[in-house]
Amino acid sequence: MKTTETCHCDTSCNIVAAEKKAGSRKKLIVLLAGGLALWVFLYYFLQRAANYLTYDILHLSPGSKLGSSVAFFLYDAPKVLLLLVLIVFVIGIIRSFFTPERTRRILAGKREFAGNVMGASLGIVTPFCSCSACPLFIGFVEAGIPLGVTLSFLIASPMINEVALVLLYGMFGWQIAILYIVTGLIIAIAAGWVIGRLKLERYIEDWVLERRNTPSAVSADSNSEAFEGRIRYGLNAVRDIVGKVWPYLLGGIAVGAGIHGYVPEGVLASFMGKGAWWSVPLAVIIGIPIYSNAAGVIPVVQALLEKGAALGTALAFMMAVVGLSLPETIILRRVLKWQLLAVFIGVVGLGIVITGYIFNLVL
Amino acid sequence: MKIKILGTGCAKCQQLEKTVREAVKDLGLNAEIEDVKDMKKIMQYPILATPALVVNEKLVASGRVPNKAEVTVYITSALDK
């Protein structure tokens, strides 16, 4: 019965004979190689195809506002979707190695600063959705993981995600994507460390604290570790994530394309540029209650940048939207008293504001 | 047979519940399916991520949505005992 337990396919999950399994592995590899070749081909010819469609088939003139918007959309939308499929798949494979249970084992017994660094880093690769914030928080507290380390994980996890990574890379280049990861990590590490130093454990809800150091059995369930299992995990991640974000993505790129073509250059410089010192905190305050995934925000951010908004301000806005959200705060209220929740939002918000200023100063 | 779905009502939890109901119906079982939404009750099981599936008080999956075939296997192997 071992085969049925490890099988994660969607269609035929009946007892799979060993030979059939070897055959399906070969088929899977061929399928993957074919998919990759198609991907490279599409990506390579995208710009030409977009230009051909816009200027030769639709007969729009390259200098016109509409032409510029349409070419922007026809090139960017498929490019970002292609990148998204590839990166989500690769990250899905990586994530199949990191279950929340494993992350907890790694973090248990870590001291504060090193624990914050590991917590934030593991936040990137551990599969986790914000509706699981409560059980995860409680499970970490139970294992004796310090509060600050747990929060480092919970800050990094939504803020640095594969969708943000893809979009930043696709629209701004790898320098900005890496800058985003590094600053996101620093904010998660620093904010978690500061909250840990403040000794706020008494503001965890009492019923959660009571469970502390009552060792609980670690659940045995984990992902299939076979090669096929990981591939399927990656493919499922693509289906789940790309299936969920593509409408936001197209909507965001459409708005971005509109701004690209129609809004005059530099119009935002006066109130979102480097000169306006209050623009960074304002962007963060506006961004915190807004909840959207990176897919909807980044294309708009790109368009804003193009029209004169400062990079630090734009990134701060994006981090606030993606990293701090009202729904997650409401979920966390079940395990944290409001004082701790306020400190949490305050410290992370402040971290984002400082980062925004630093970017505006340096770049 | 008693089946519990642990989860606070997110989209994945609802998807799991639907899958379980279908699997139970296909098997023609008379099973009691309970949605456990209270966080304190959920945390009586050793899980770190929702949704989770409990069959006859045994935790069989957590942090993911098993497909119908898997759920069927979980249920039938619990029946065998």
Interface residues (C-beta under 8 A of the other chain):
Chain A: M1 T4 E5 C7 H8 D10 C13 N14 T99 P100 E101 R104 P127 F128 C129 C131 S132 C134 P135 L136 I138 G139 F140 W207 R211 S216 A217 V218 S219 A220 D221 N223 I331 R334 V335
Chain B: G7 T8 C10 K12 C13 M39 K40 I42 M43 Y45 P46 I47 L48 A49 T50 L59 V60 A61 S62 G63 R64 N67 A69 E70 V73 S77
